[in-house]
Amino acid sequence: MPDSPTTLSDASIPERGVAKIDSQTEPPAPKSVMTISAHPDDGEFTVAGTLAKWARAGSEIYVVCITSGDAGSNDPARDGAYKPELARLREREQLAAGEVIGVRETIFLHYPDGELQHTLELRRELTQLIRQYKPEAVLCSDPTVRFYGNSYMNHPDHRAAADAACDAVFPSAGTRLIFPELLAEGWEPHSVKRLYLHGSEKPDTWIDISETIDVKIRALRCHRSQVGDDSDLDRRMREWAEEDGKPRGLKYAEAFRVMVLD
């Protein structure tokens, strides 16, 4: 008679759907946070109010920009030779925005803007960074959203960055035998406790940014190559934050879908 198949005990099988989000209560500021985005200015448009609030509460904030935004110009007077100069400019703008927010460190990975793919190479690099910096929480965009209404298509770089970030958070960062070469380099596994997805169509967590909306706008204005002297920027950012805050009666908020992983 063949051996019985090896089975997991009931105690070793994760119970699905146990972790619950209290949508009425704002979560406390994590001790350390890593936000992962495709381009400079992505974070300022989306989560800078939250990051500024958490920085004020003592969180260590780490920003990862996968590209340096070197395709971020439609000026017909510019050609491909301008790309390295634009990348350097946008990195300086991101560093200036980070100072406004209270970012501890910004990491640029220098992938080509507009050509980002969800590759094993990118996932390995993000896995290494998560193991190195050991964030309690990671922020990225929701990779499942392609269309917002009928007027905005989510940038393919955003989706690729989010897919790679999610896969780096789980299972790669916390699993020893995924990318074992990282162990040889001294990067031990690290389990992220919470993953905050911004831009989600089904948010369940709201961060009140009423006291940091001005910081968010100042940080965004550091990206002068992208926003210029847009006199309408303040109004638009406040309107977006007001819209996000409506479900919870908040004047200004940023909304997230949160995965409770540990």
N, C-alpha and C positions, 0 to 999 in steps of 0.2 A: 504494500500500500504506500503511495507517495506521501512524502512529508506534507503536513498541513501548511498552507501558505502563511507566511509571517504577517501578523496583523498588529495594528496599533491599538493600544488600550484606549478605552473611551476617554481616560484622563488626558491622553496625549494628543487628542484631536481638538484643534481649536473650535470653540463653539461660535457658530456664525451669528452675526447680528447682535452680539451681547453689548458691545460698546455703543453708548448712546451720547448724542450731543444735546446739551441743554441750550436750545436756541435762545432762551430768554436771558442767559447769563453769559457775559463776555468772559472768555478764558483769560487767565492771568498771563502776563508777559513771560515768554520762555526765557530761560537763562541764556541761550544762544540760538541764533537764527541764521539760516543760509537761504538767500533768495537766488533763484536760478532763472535767468532770462536770456533771450536770444540777442537782444541789442541794448546798447546804451539808450536810456530814456524809457525803456519798457517798464521798469520798476517805478519810475516817477509818475508815469501815467496811471499806474494801477494800485500799488501797495505802499507808496511813500508815506502816506498818513499813518498807516499802521506801524511801519518801521520807525518813524520818528517818535511815535508814542511809546513803543517798546524800548527804544534807545533811551528815552527820558526815564524809563522805569529801571534801567540798568542792564538791559539785554545787550549781549555782544552781537553785532550785526555784521554778517559777511555777505558780500554781493558778488555773484559770479555772472559775468557777461561772456557768453559763448562766442559771439562775434563782436567786432569793434565798430559795426555800423558803416563799413567802408562803401556800401552801395547806397547810402542815404542822401543822394542828391540827384535831382533831375535837371540840373543846370546844363543847357545845351553847350555852354562854353567850356564845360569840363569834359575830359575823357578819362580813359582808364588810368592814365598816369597820375590822376588826382587821388586815386583810392588810398594809397598809403598816407598821404597828407590828411585826408578826411578821417581816416582811422585814428591817427594821432590826436586830431582835434576832438573827436568824439570821446576818446578816452580821457582827455583833460576835462571835458565837460562832465563826464560821469564822476570823476574824482571830486570835482567841485560840488556836484549835487550830493555826493556822499558826505562831504563835510557839513553841508547844511542839515542833512538828516541825522548825522551822528553815527555814520558807518565806521566800523573798526578797520575793515580791510576790503579792498575790491580786487578781484582776480579776473584778468582778461585771458581768454583761451585762444583768441586769434583765429577762429574758424572763418571761412569766407562768408560774408554777408549775402543773403539771398540764395545761397546754395546749400543750406544746412540740411543734413540728413540724420535720421535716427540710426546711428551706426554703433557697432560694438566698441569702436575706438572712443567715441564720445561718451558712451555709457561707462566705459572703464575709467575715463578721466574724471567724470563726475563722481563715480564710486570712490576713487582715490581721495578726492577733495572732501567728501562726506566723512570718510574714515579719518582724514587728517584733522579736520576742524571740529568734528563731533557735534554738529548742531542738534539741539533738542527738537527744533522744528525746522522744516524746509517749506519754502513758498515757491510755487511755480504756477503757470497758467493751467487751465483745464484742457488737457489734450483732446478731449472728446468733442469740443465745440469747434465747428468749422464755419458756421454762419451765425451772424448776429443780425436779427431782423432781415430786412431785404436790401440793406445798404452797405454792409461791411462783411467782407470775407476775411476770416482769420488768416493772417500771414502764415505761409508754410513753415517759415523759420520758427514761429511761435509754437506751432504744433510739434515740430521735430524736437525743439528744446524741451517742451513739456513731456513728451513721450520718453525721452532719454532721462530726464530728471526723475520721473515717476519710477522708471525701471531701476535707476541707480538707488533710489531710496529703498525700494523693495522689488526684488529680493537681494540685489547685489551687495549693498553696503553691509548688510548684517549676516551674510552667508560666507563662511570660510572658504568653501571650495568653488565659489564663483570668482573668477580672476585670481587663481592661486598665486600668480606672480606678484600680486600686491602684498601677500603675506611675506614673500621673500624680500620685499622692499621695506618691510616693517610696518605695513598698514594693517592693523588688526581690525576685525569687524566692528561696526558701530550700528546700533539700531536707533533710527529716528523715531521719536515718540508721536509726532503729529505732522501731517502733510496738509498744508493749506493751499487749496486750489482757488485762484482768483479767476474771474471771468466765467464762472460756472452758471449754467442755466438753472441749477437747483441749489442755491446757497442755503446753508443751515447755521451759519455763524456770522455775526456782525460785530465789527470793531468800530466803536465811536471815535471818530477823528475830529470832532468839533474843535478840540484844542490844538490840533496839528494840521488843519486844512491849509492854513497860511504857510506853514513849513513845506507842505507838499507842493504848493504852487511856486514857492521860491526855488525849491530844488528843481522843479520842472523847467523853470526859466533859465537855469544854468545850461540847458541844452539849446543854446542860442542857434546853432546851425540847423536845428529842426523846427523850433517854434518861433524864431525871429522876434519881431516886436508885436506879435499877435495880441491886439488889444482886447480880443474876445476870449482869451484863454482863461482868465480868472472866472468869468461867468460860466463857461462851459464846465470847468472842473468842479465848481460849486454845484452846478445843476446835476452832474453825474453823481456827486457824493450825496446830494439830497435824494436822488432817486434810489440809490442804494440804501439809504437810511429809512425810507418810508415804511417798509414792512415791520420795523421795530420802533417806529416813532422817534427816530434819531434825526437831529438836524443834518449832520454829515456823517457818513459811514463808508466803510469798505466791506464788501460782502465776500464770503468764502464758503466753499464746501470743504469740510475738514474730515480727513481720515485719521481715526485714532488707532495707531499701530502698536502702541505699547502702553 
